Amino acid sequence: MPTQFMNAKQTAEYLNMSITWVYRDAPKLGLTPYKFGAGRSAKLQFKISDVCAWAQQQKLG
């Protein structure tokens, strides 16, 4: 089964943005995170197809 999610670091690298941006601003701009786990050990991950679709929507022109 292929990987369906990217962690915050992988998402930041793919989008050429900072990890801080991924945690703070990406959800505000419509990039939906998925939370795995609970409390301080919870990890945010992003669906690869969502990240690709979101990036396409940012295209100018």
Secondary structure as the mmCIF struct_conf table of DSSP 4:
data_model
#
loop_
_struct_conf.conf_type_id
_struct_conf.id
_struct_conf.beg_label_comp_id
_struct_conf.beg_label_asym_id
_struct_conf.beg_label_seq_id
_struct_conf.end_label_comp_id
_struct_conf.end_label_asym_id
_struct_conf.end_label_seq_id
STRN STRN1 PHE A 5 ASN A 7
HELX_RH_AL_P HELX_RH_AL_P1 ALA A 8 LEU A 15
TURN_TY1_P TURN_TY1_P1 ASN A 16 ASN A 16
HELX_RH_AL_P HELX_RH_AL_P2 ILE A 19 ARG A 24
TURN_TY1_P TURN_TY1_P2 ASP A 25 ALA A 26
HELX_RH_3T_P HELX_RH_3T_P1 PRO A 27 LEU A 29
TURN_TY1_P TURN_TY1_P3 GLY A 30 GLY A 30
STRN STRN2 PRO A 33 PHE A 36
BEND BEND1 GLY A 37 ALA A 38
HELX_RH_3T_P HELX_RH_3T_P2 GLY A 39 SER A 41
STRN STRN3 LYS A 43 LYS A 47
HELX_RH_AL_P HELX_RH_AL_P3 ILE A 48 GLN A 57
TURN_TY1_P TURN_TY1_P4 GLN A 58 GLN A 58
#
